[in-house]
Amino acid sequence: MPSLIEKSACDGLLPVSAGGVTLSEPAPERITSVAPFAGKEAAAGKALKALGLGWPGPGTSIGGEGRLCLWTGRGQAFLIGAEPEGLAGIAALTDQSDAWARMRLEGGGAKAVLARLVPLDLGAGAFPVGRAARSGLGHMAMILHRSGAQSFEIMVFRSMAASAVHELHQAMTALAARAAL
């Protein structure tokens, strides 16, 4: 029988840096998709409040103590870094931990790197800290979360990890080369 070894989605691919921007992989955390059953939205919000979070509005996130509830679509959020305690029976819960590649892009040029690949206005006024969006990263589907003034969390399907790292690293390298001229 083959011996399987657990690896993260970006194992051997990250970290990479160029031009003062770094793309890294955050420590693995549990990711649970939470979709409240019909009429149970308020109960799901209450259960999330008990975890120190809450139900995020469209395009937003609620975080605290290393945990995050991230809007991922109508009637759906990802609970990251926390057990879904109190949500059984009021929401459909699906463990998504192995399905996504999570990356952190940070540095003074992070927004400029993403501007080459993402069709969103990422300015602080249009996409402030805490904002979340489902969008495209080049040709891939992505969830984008602004986690800091100069940092973004990027999630793509696990099968797209190498492509996402390649695209982001190419953009980082191109911007660094341009700045060096």
C-alpha positions as CSV (number, residue, x, y, z in Angstrom):
1,M,0.0,0.0,0.0
2,P,1.4,3.4,-0.8
3,S,2.4,5.7,2.0
4,L,0.6,9.1,1.7
5,I,2.2,12.2,3.1
6,E,0.1,15.2,4.0
7,K,1.3,18.3,2.2
8,S,0.0,21.8,2.0
9,A,-1.3,23.1,-1.3
10,C,1.8,25.3,-1.8
11,D,4.4,22.9,-0.4
12,G,7.7,23.6,-2.2
13,L,6.2,26.6,-4.0
14,L,6.3,29.3,-1.4
15,P,7.6,31.7,-0.1
16,V,8.8,33.9,-3.0
17,S,9.8,37.5,-2.9
18,A,10.5,40.3,-5.5
19,G,10.6,44.0,-5.3
20,G,9.7,44.3,-1.6
21,V,6.6,42.0,-2.0
22,T,6.4,38.6,-0.5
23,L,4.0,35.7,-1.3
24,S,3.8,33.2,1.5
25,E,1.6,30.4,2.7
26,P,-0.1,31.0,6.1
27,A,-0.1,28.2,8.6
28,P,-2.8,25.6,7.8
29,E,-6.1,26.2,9.5
30,R,-9.5,24.6,9.5
31,I,-11.8,26.0,6.9
32,T,-15.5,25.3,7.2
33,S,-18.1,26.4,4.7
34,V,-21.2,27.6,6.6
35,A,-24.5,27.9,4.8
36,P,-27.5,28.6,7.2
37,F,-30.7,26.6,6.5
38,A,-33.7,28.6,5.5
39,G,-34.9,30.8,8.3
40,K,-31.9,30.0,10.4
41,E,-29.7,33.0,9.5
42,A,-30.2,34.7,12.8
43,A,-29.4,31.5,14.8
44,A,-26.2,31.1,12.7
45,G,-25.2,34.6,13.5
46,K,-25.9,34.0,17.2
47,A,-23.8,30.9,17.2
48,L,-21.0,32.7,15.5
49,K,-21.2,35.5,18.1
50,A,-20.6,32.9,20.7
51,L,-17.3,32.2,18.9
52,G,-16.4,35.9,19.1
53,L,-17.3,36.4,15.5
54,G,-20.6,37.0,13.7
55,W,-22.3,36.6,10.3
56,P,-20.5,38.8,7.7
57,G,-22.4,41.0,5.4
58,P,-21.8,40.8,1.7
59,G,-18.2,41.5,0.8
60,T,-17.0,41.7,4.4
61,S,-15.3,39.6,7.1
62,I,-15.4,39.5,10.9
63,G,-12.3,38.4,12.7
64,G,-10.9,38.1,16.1
65,E,-8.3,36.0,18.1
66,G,-6.9,34.2,15.1
67,R,-10.3,33.3,13.7
68,L,-12.2,34.7,10.8
69,C,-15.7,34.5,9.3
70,L,-15.3,35.4,5.7
71,W,-18.2,36.2,3.3
72,T,-17.9,33.9,0.2
73,G,-21.2,34.3,-1.5
74,R,-25.0,34.8,-0.9
75,G,-25.9,32.7,2.1
76,Q,-22.4,31.3,2.6
77,A,-19.3,32.1,4.6
78,F,-16.0,30.4,5.4
79,L,-15.2,29.9,9.1
80,I,-11.4,29.9,9.2
81,G,-9.3,28.9,12.2
82,A,-12.2,27.9,14.5
83,E,-14.3,24.8,15.1
84,P,-18.0,25.3,14.0
85,E,-19.3,24.9,17.5
86,G,-23.0,25.5,17.9
87,L,-23.7,25.5,14.1
88,A,-24.8,21.9,13.7
89,G,-28.5,21.6,12.8
90,I,-28.8,25.3,11.9
91,A,-26.4,25.4,8.9
92,A,-24.9,23.1,6.3
93,L,-21.3,22.6,7.4
94,T,-18.6,21.4,5.0
95,D,-15.0,20.9,5.8
96,Q,-13.1,22.8,3.0
97,S,-9.6,22.7,4.6
98,D,-8.0,20.5,1.9
99,A,-9.9,22.1,-1.0
100,W,-8.2,25.5,-1.0
101,A,-4.7,26.9,-1.4
102,R,-4.2,29.9,0.9
103,M,-1.6,32.6,0.2
104,R,-0.6,35.9,1.8
105,L,0.6,38.7,-0.5
106,E,2.2,41.5,1.5
107,G,4.4,44.5,1.0
108,G,4.3,48.0,-0.4
109,G,3.7,46.8,-4.0
110,A,1.1,44.1,-3.2
111,K,-1.8,46.2,-4.5
112,A,0.1,46.9,-7.8
113,V,0.8,43.1,-8.2
114,L,-2.8,42.3,-7.8
115,A,-3.8,45.1,-10.2
116,R,-2.2,43.2,-13.0
117,L,-4.3,40.1,-12.4
118,V,-7.5,41.1,-10.6
119,P,-10.4,43.0,-12.1
120,L,-11.2,44.9,-8.9
121,D,-10.5,48.4,-7.6
122,L,-8.2,47.6,-4.7
123,G,-7.7,51.1,-3.5
124,A,-8.1,51.6,0.3
125,G,-11.4,53.5,-0.3
126,A,-13.0,50.8,-2.5
127,F,-11.4,47.7,-0.9
128,P,-10.6,48.5,2.7
129,V,-9.1,46.2,5.3
130,G,-11.7,43.5,6.1
131,R,-13.2,43.5,2.6
132,A,-13.8,40.2,0.9
133,A,-14.6,39.4,-2.7
134,R,-15.0,36.5,-5.1
135,S,-13.3,37.4,-8.3
136,G,-10.8,36.1,-10.8
137,L,-7.0,35.9,-10.5
138,G,-5.9,35.8,-14.1
139,H,-7.9,32.8,-15.4
140,M,-8.7,31.3,-12.0
141,A,-11.5,31.7,-9.5
142,M,-10.4,33.2,-6.3
143,I,-11.5,34.6,-2.9
144,L,-9.7,37.8,-2.0
145,H,-9.5,39.2,1.5
146,R,-7.7,42.4,2.5
147,S,-6.1,41.5,5.8
148,G,-4.0,44.7,6.3
149,A,-3.1,48.0,4.7
150,Q,-0.4,46.3,2.6
151,S,-1.5,42.6,2.8
152,F,-4.0,40.4,1.1
153,E,-5.1,36.8,1.7
154,I,-5.8,34.9,-1.6
155,M,-7.6,31.6,-1.8
156,V,-7.7,29.5,-5.0
157,F,-8.8,25.9,-5.5
158,R,-6.0,23.6,-4.4
159,S,-5.6,22.3,-8.0
160,M,-4.7,25.8,-9.1
161,A,-2.0,26.5,-6.5
162,A,1.0,26.2,-8.8
163,S,-0.7,28.3,-11.5
164,A,-1.6,31.0,-9.0
165,V,1.9,31.1,-7.5
166,H,3.3,31.3,-11.0
167,E,1.0,34.2,-12.1
168,L,1.6,36.1,-8.9
169,H,5.4,35.6,-9.0
170,Q,5.5,36.7,-12.6
171,A,3.6,39.9,-11.8
172,M,5.9,40.5,-8.8
173,T,9.0,40.0,-10.9
174,A,7.8,42.3,-13.7
175,L,7.0,45.1,-11.3
176,A,10.4,44.7,-9.6
177,A,12.1,44.8,-13.0
178,R,10.2,47.9,-14.0
179,A,11.0,49.7,-10.7
180,A,14.7,48.9,-11.3
181,L,14.8,50.8,-14.6
